[in-house]
Amino acid sequence: MISATHTSRLTALAGVTFLFLGCSVAPTMKDVEVLTADTHIVYGSVDVFGTKGKRQEWGMGWTGSNYFYLMILPAGSSEAITYKLDDDGMFYWALEPGDYTLLGYHWAKGQEARSGHLGAGFNVSDTNVDSYLGSIVLQNIGFGLLPRIDDRFDLVAPLYDAKFPQRQGTSARNTVDMTTELGNVAAFRHQCDAAWGIECNDRFRGITPLSPECKKTGFPMTPSLQPTFSWQASINDEVTYDLVLYEAAAYSIGGMLKNSYIRGHQIAYIEGLEQTSWTPPESLRPDTRYFWSVRLRDGGTVSPWSTQSHFTFALVAWSSGSGQWFQFKTS
């Protein structure tokens, strides 16, 4: 799965900090510092490699700041916890027992930012055994980061033992699995391949959404809690459609006083639709942000999920994005 990218750049107002009172932003987290008998630790490592195979380093440099964040989503929550990595790439988290999703990442390099979805679930047990979640490796392939989870327990566990000598030898492998493709998938075909019978353009890769309203940026409001999802049809009558719907999870990075959003908990997945519309059988949650997409299907062959791209210019900033899912907000 290739992660979506989003870049932005400020052309003015650099170095200015704005303070707004009363703003609510998603929570952040640091490495565990104080251990108690009830502390449950999950740990692992992250490596990001550039297009030339060089490991990326965090912190300040000649080209500006370079930071990497992970997002963790607790079960039942719409707010992701954000964690900023140190330059060694290690993380040691104290989490309450329960289910979590290693949701995604946000990589800020100079004046650009890149974010993507991981979707790897894990459980924190109420036992005295701490968990090694794995080593997250992301390879920059130019237009995105290609993620995988490696098992480096024999290399990373000694670092855990050195950091927490009083817990030495108490951790175990609990390596997370990356989210597999939804449904029946035997092969992929590019979403703009002529065999699909659709027309891609500079804005949309894959199907063109009709409703809910799809804007270049932001979450346009839809008045219904049971909106009908619709899109332009393929001219190939043998093509069917898969639809997926996620709640959006809020996250905040770098001290920003405004939330960003990423795909959170999956709400619905429908496979093999013959018509170009679908209405959820139950109402969605009010005042909630959502992401959705459609892919094309020919038996076991599917396209990547349809996305949009944008370029937006304002007086003090410009932003561009590719591989963005369709989004809306309920009233």
Summary of the structure (lengths in Angstrom):
residues: 331
radius of gyration: 21.0
end to end distance: 32.1
largest distance: 65.6
contacts: 983
relative contact order: 0.19
helix: 5%
strand: 48%
